[in-house]
Amino acid sequence: MADPIAIIGLVAGVVTFVDFGFKVVSSSRGVRNSLSGTTAEVGELDLIIEDIRASHDRIKSGTKGDQKLSDDENRILLMVKESESLYEQLRHTISKLEVRDDVRSKALETVRVAFQSMWKQSDLDVLANRLNRLDQRIRGNLVFALQL
């Protein structure tokens, strides 16, 4: 007869495996039904990135090339330039989490995207949090500079 603790460990492993499989299948269904060809979370993150990038581009375009900038304005522009590297890192990661058109099996491709999205979620969260914190600092400094 098997040890009861070993049986409990085996059952826990099976339950974990089934739960993970259910998450992959559920996520794959979401990818297949989405308009963006990726998970809802990744699609939302992509929209947020583009919104932040557009607002930062407006900040950059508002400065004249030959105009003398204040220290606050220089600090804001420096943070905007720093955020550009975060955009690129996020865009690079997100581009790998989209369904490719040139695949033989869309079903396998959606499973790949779902699995990689789950695998890279912590990386995306870290980069998105860094970008959001930087964006908040930029907006706060912009408000402060406009009040002066």
C-alpha positions as CSV (number, residue, x, y, z in Angstrom):
1,M,0.0,0.0,0.0
2,A,1.3,3.5,-0.8
3,D,2.2,6.0,1.7
4,P,-0.7,8.5,2.3
5,I,1.6,11.5,2.0
6,A,2.9,10.3,-1.3
7,I,-0.7,9.9,-2.6
8,I,-1.5,13.4,-1.5
9,G,1.6,14.7,-3.2
10,L,0.6,12.9,-6.4
11,V,-2.9,14.2,-6.3
12,A,-1.7,17.7,-5.7
13,G,0.7,17.4,-8.7
14,V,-2.2,16.2,-11.0
15,V,-4.4,19.0,-9.8
16,T,-1.7,21.5,-10.5
17,F,-1.1,20.1,-14.0
18,V,-4.8,20.1,-14.8
19,D,-5.2,23.7,-13.6
20,F,-2.3,24.8,-15.7
21,G,-3.7,23.0,-18.7
22,F,-7.1,24.7,-18.2
23,K,-5.4,28.1,-18.0
24,V,-3.5,27.5,-21.3
25,V,-6.7,26.3,-23.1
26,S,-8.7,29.2,-21.7
27,S,-6.0,31.7,-22.7
28,S,-5.7,30.1,-26.1
29,R,-9.4,30.5,-26.7
30,G,-9.1,34.2,-25.7
31,V,-6.3,34.7,-28.2
32,R,-8.2,33.0,-31.0
33,N,-11.3,35.2,-30.4
34,S,-9.4,38.5,-29.9
35,L,-9.2,41.1,-32.6
36,S,-5.6,41.9,-31.8
37,G,-4.3,38.3,-32.1
38,T,-3.0,38.2,-28.5
39,T,-4.3,38.0,-25.0
40,A,-6.6,40.7,-23.7
41,E,-4.0,41.8,-21.1
42,V,-1.3,42.2,-23.8
43,G,-3.6,44.0,-26.1
44,E,-4.6,46.4,-23.3
45,L,-0.9,47.0,-22.4
46,D,-0.2,47.7,-26.1
47,L,-2.9,50.4,-26.1
48,I,-1.6,51.9,-22.9
49,I,2.0,52.0,-24.3
50,E,0.8,53.8,-27.5
51,D,-1.2,56.3,-25.4
52,I,1.9,57.1,-23.3
53,R,4.1,57.3,-26.3
54,A,1.7,59.8,-28.0
55,S,1.6,62.0,-24.9
56,H,5.4,61.9,-24.7
57,D,5.7,62.8,-28.4
58,R,3.5,65.8,-27.8
59,I,5.8,66.9,-25.0
60,K,8.8,66.5,-27.3
61,S,7.2,68.4,-30.1
62,G,6.3,71.3,-27.9
63,T,9.9,72.2,-27.4
64,K,11.7,74.4,-29.9
65,G,15.2,73.3,-31.0
66,D,16.9,76.6,-30.4
67,Q,14.9,77.6,-27.4
68,K,16.7,77.7,-24.0
69,L,14.9,75.2,-21.7
70,S,14.5,75.5,-17.9
71,D,15.9,72.8,-15.6
72,D,12.4,71.4,-15.1
73,E,11.9,71.1,-18.9
74,N,15.3,69.5,-19.4
75,R,14.5,67.0,-16.6
76,I,11.1,66.2,-18.3
77,L,12.8,65.7,-21.7
78,L,15.4,63.4,-20.1
79,M,12.7,61.3,-18.6
80,V,10.8,61.1,-21.9
81,K,14.0,59.9,-23.6
82,E,14.5,57.3,-20.9
83,S,10.9,56.1,-21.4
84,E,11.7,55.5,-25.1
85,S,13.9,52.6,-24.2
86,L,11.1,51.1,-22.1
87,Y,8.7,51.5,-25.1
88,E,11.1,49.6,-27.3
89,Q,11.6,46.8,-24.7
90,L,7.9,46.4,-24.3
91,R,7.1,46.5,-28.0
92,H,9.8,43.9,-28.6
93,T,8.3,41.6,-26.0
94,I,4.7,42.2,-27.2
95,S,5.6,41.5,-30.8
96,K,6.6,38.0,-29.8
97,L,3.2,37.6,-28.1
98,E,1.1,38.1,-31.2
99,V,-0.3,35.5,-33.6
100,R,1.8,35.3,-36.8
101,D,0.0,35.2,-40.1
102,D,2.5,32.9,-41.8
103,V,1.9,29.7,-39.7
104,R,0.5,26.4,-40.8
105,S,-1.7,25.8,-37.8
106,K,-3.6,28.7,-36.2
107,A,-4.6,26.4,-33.3
108,L,-0.9,25.7,-32.4
109,E,0.0,29.3,-32.9
110,T,-2.7,30.5,-30.4
111,V,-1.5,27.9,-27.9
112,R,2.1,29.2,-28.4
113,V,1.0,32.8,-27.9
114,A,-1.1,31.9,-24.8
115,F,1.8,29.9,-23.2
116,Q,4.4,32.6,-23.9
117,S,2.0,35.3,-22.6
118,M,1.7,33.4,-19.3
119,W,5.5,32.8,-19.3
120,K,6.4,36.4,-20.0
121,Q,3.7,38.0,-17.8
122,S,6.0,38.9,-15.0
123,D,8.5,40.5,-17.4
124,L,5.7,42.5,-19.0
125,D,4.4,43.6,-15.5
126,V,7.9,44.8,-14.5
127,L,8.4,46.8,-17.7
128,A,4.9,48.2,-17.6
129,N,5.2,49.3,-13.9
130,R,8.5,51.0,-14.7
131,L,6.9,52.8,-17.6
132,N,3.9,53.8,-15.6
133,R,6.0,55.2,-12.7
134,L,8.1,57.1,-15.2
135,D,5.0,58.5,-16.9
136,Q,3.6,59.6,-13.6
137,R,6.9,61.4,-12.8
138,I,6.8,63.1,-16.2
139,R,3.2,64.2,-15.7
140,G,3.9,65.4,-12.2
141,N,6.9,67.4,-13.3
142,L,4.9,68.8,-16.2
143,V,2.2,70.0,-13.9
144,F,4.8,71.5,-11.6
145,A,6.6,73.3,-14.5
146,L,3.3,74.7,-15.9
147,Q,2.4,76.2,-12.5
148,L,5.6,78.2,-12.4
